[in-house]
């Protein structure tokens, strides 16, 4: 059977039937764990007929012997081995021999968590596909991540506008278990409200910031080429007690991002290609659209040199005024604007 997408495997399992072998590949451990739970619900093994272990810590002789043994006082057995990318030659060869003729009453679930290494595992992939199902669980990106968050919020009875979902994804990242935890906090936060619409302020409150402390405000001001706003925020952050090196870090990332986008835009790359090549999330397409308004390349070079100087100054405790150094970076970047 050809490799399935995660969504197609979920649809197949919705029929409440299983096959003897599953190989779950990709970097998304969260969704793989959910699939394993679903398979276990369908198989329904008792503790005596269920075996689970990390592959590199498993007794492979015992694990494969159990897989090859009829269930006791039950109709089915389930064996789960996670992280099989770590196993050595001998257990891998034993696994391949089992896959040639898997026991129908056993459901063997394998996870492989190294996408790069999986590309070299042709024999394993082919054996698992012939014996059952292989499915890939790549990390969700761009629109997929946004849609996943929206669906999870809907399941919890919450509503969210695009801005609040964007902020949540930007703040937490693509780790689904972390996003799930934050959405549970949002659910509890809004539980006693009639209006279950989640706002940006709700997201900021739940991840530990107030509206005035939006951690992305300085970054947003820089990428919007708002010199006056960015300078004002540098003053505010330092006056509120933030370490100069922390403010420098908040400035450096958006400046580097803008420099990459500007370079590719000047080279004539299409917006969609820039979005992919720069590793941007889909909600950052506004940066690509506004690349023409970014400062010229020489400004980025000069600003990056000043960033290096400021970093060295902060680490050496030279006594230079942090406000002068940090605002000097912004004035250099936006010179002529």
N, C-alpha and C positions, 0 to 999 in steps of 0.2 A: 504494500500500500504506500502511495507517495506521502511525503511529509505534509502534515496538516498544519493549518494555522491554529493558534490557541482558540479562536472563536469557533472554528469548525469542530475541534475536539469537544468543546463545551456543548455544542449542539448535538453531537453524537452521544455524549453521556446523558443528555436530557432524555434519551430513549430508555435509560436504565438498563443498558446492556454493556458488557465489557468484553475485551479480548484478552488473550493470554499474556501479552507483553505490551508495555508502554515505555517509550523512551522520550523523556521530556528534556529538551535542550533549550539553550538561551540563558540570558542574564537575569530574567525576572523571577526571582525566587518566590515572591509573594503569590503570583498567580499559579505557579507550579504547585505550591503547597495547597492552594484551594482545590486544584484538580485532584491531588492525592486524597484530600478529604472526601471529595465527591466520589471517587472510585471506591474508597473504603465504605462509604454509605451504601453503594450499590452492591458490593461484594458481601458486606455484612459479616466479616469474620469475627469469631470470638477471640479472646486473648490467646488461646491455645493455638489458633490457626493464623496468627498474625505475627510477622517478624519485620522489624524495621531497624536499620543501622546506617551510619555513615560508611561509605564504601571502603575507605582506607582503614577503618577500625573494625570492620566486620570479620567474622570467621567465615571465610568463603566456602570452606568445606561444609559447614553447617548450613549456611544460607542456601546453597544450591541443592543440598540434600533435602532440605525442607521444601524447596520449590518443586523438587522432583518426587515428592511424597504425597499421596492422596490425603486429603483433610481428614481429621479425626472427629467423628460424631458431627459432621458438618458437610455441606455441599461444596464449600469453597475455601481456599486458602489464599492469603495475600502476603507477598514479600516485597518490601520496599528497600532499595539501596540508593542512597543519595551521594552525589559527588563522585560518579564513577570515573571522572577524568583523572582521579588520583591513584587509581589502582595500577598494580604492576603487571608484568607480562603473564605470569602464571595464572592469577585469578581471571585475567581478561580472556585467556585462551579457554579456561574452564567455562566462563560465561558464554563464549561463542559456541562451545560444544552444546551447552544447554539450549541455546537459541535455535539450534538445528532441529530440535524436536521438543518444544516446551510442553509441559503437562497442561492439558486443557482446564483442569480444575483449579489450577494456580494462576493468580494474576500477579505477574512480576512487573513492578514499576521501578524504572531506573531514571535518575536525573543526571544530566551532564551540564556543568555550570561554566564551562570555558568555551565560548563561541569560537575563538581562534583555533584552539586545539581540535574542536569538533570537526573542523574542515579536513583534518587529516585522518579522521576515524571512519574511513569508508567502509571497512569490513563490519564494524559494529553497527553503523547506520543501516547498511543493507540487510544485516541479519535481523535487526529489530523490526525493520519495515516488512520483511518477509514473514516474521512471526506474529506481528501485531500492528502497532501504530507508533509512528514517531510524530512529535509535534514540537514546534519551535515557539518559545516564549521570549521574544526580543523585548527589550525595555520599550515602554510606550513613549512616543515622542510627539511633539507638536499637537496637531488636532486630536490624535488618539488619546493623549493624556488628558486634554481638556474634556473630551467626551466621556472618558472614564470617570473623571471627578464629578461631572454633571449627573451621570447616571447614579453614582453612589449617593450623591446628595438627594436625588429624587427618591431613592429607596428609603432614605431617612426622613422623608417628608419635608425636605428643605428646598428652597429655591435660591438661585444665585445668578447675578448678572455676569456678563463677560469680564468686567473689571475685577470683581471679587475672585472669580475662578483663576484669572490670570495672576493675580497677586498671590493667591495660595500656592499655585504651581511654582511661581518664581521664588517664593520664600522657602518652600520645603524641598523643591526639586522633584525628580522623577521616581523617587523611592516610594512605591505604592503603600507599603506598610506604614511609613511615616505620614503619608497623606491620609490614610485611613484613620490614624490616631488623631490627626488635626481635625478631620471631619467629625469624629466622635465628640471632640471638645466643642466644635461649633454647634452640634446637635444639642448638647447639654446647655450650652450658652443661650440658645434660642428656645429651649424647651418650654418655658413659661410664657412665651410671646404668642400672641394671636397671629401676627405676621411672621411667617417663617422664612422671609427673604433675607439672605445673608449679604451683608454689605462689605465694602472694603474695610470699614471701621471695625466690623465684627472680626474679620480675619486678622487685622492688626492686633486687636485686643487679645485674641486667643493664642497668637504666637508670641505674645509678650511685649507688644509695642502699643503706644497710644497713637492717635492720629498725628500728633505733633512729632512723634518719633519714628515716622515711617522710614525704615532702614534703606529704602531705595530712593528717597527724595533727592539726595545729592546726585546720585547716578542719573536719575531722570532729568534733573536740571542740566547736567552736562550733556547728555545725549540730545536734549532739546535745544542745545546751543544757547541756553539762557545764562549768559555770563553774570548778570547782576544777581540773579537768584542763586546761582552756585556760590558766588563770593559770600553772599549773606549767610548761606547755610554753613559754609566753612567757619565763619565767625561764631555762629550759634553752637555748632558741635564742639568747638574748642572751649567756648565759654561755659558750656554745660558739663565740661570735664572729660570729654573724650580724648584719648591719647592721640597725639599728632600722627603716630605711625598708623593708627586705625583709620583716621581720616584720609591719610595718604592712600591706604589700601582701597578705600571706597572710591577714590578718584581714579586710581590707576586702571582698574578693570574696565570701566566704561570708555576711558580714553583709548586703551588698546583695542577694544571692540570697534570703536569708531574708526580707528586707523586702518584696521583690516577691511572694513566695509568701504571706506573711501578709496583704498588702493584698488580693490576689485571693481568698484564702480568706474573709476578712472580708466581701468583697463578694458571697459566695455562689456563686462559680464552682465548677463541677464539677471533681473532681480531674483528670480526663483533659484538660479545657480548660486548667487551670492548668499541667499538664505541658507542653502545647504552647506556650501563651502566654509562659511563663517561659523557653522555650528549654532545658528540662531534658532530660538523657538519661534513658532509661527506668529505669536503675538508681537514679535519684534520686527515684523515686516515694515512697520512704520519707519524704522531706522534706515532700511534700504531705500524706501521711497524718498526720504529726506536727505540722502547722501550728498546731493548736489549743494546743499546748504552747509555742509560740514566745512571746517577750516581747510586750507590747502595743506598738502603733505608736509611742506617745510615747517608748518606750525606744529604738527604732530611730532616731528623729529625734535624740534626745539623743546617742546613740552616734555617729551620722554627723557631728554637729557637733564632737564630740571628735576624730574621725578627721581632720577638716579642720584643727583646731588642731594636732594632733600632726604632721601632714604639714608644716605651715608651720614648726613648731618645728625639725623635723629638717633642713629645707632651709636654715634660717637659722643653724644651729649656735648656738641660744640658750643651750645649757648645761643645759637641763632634763633631769632624769633620765629616760632612755627607758623604764625599767621602770615608773616611776610613770605616765607618759603612756599606755603601752600597756595596762597592767593597769587603768588608770582607764577605758579604753574598754570593757573586758570587764565591769567592775563596774557601769558605767552601763547597758550592754546588759541585764545579768541582774539589775538592781535589783529586789528583791522576790521573787527566786527562791531 
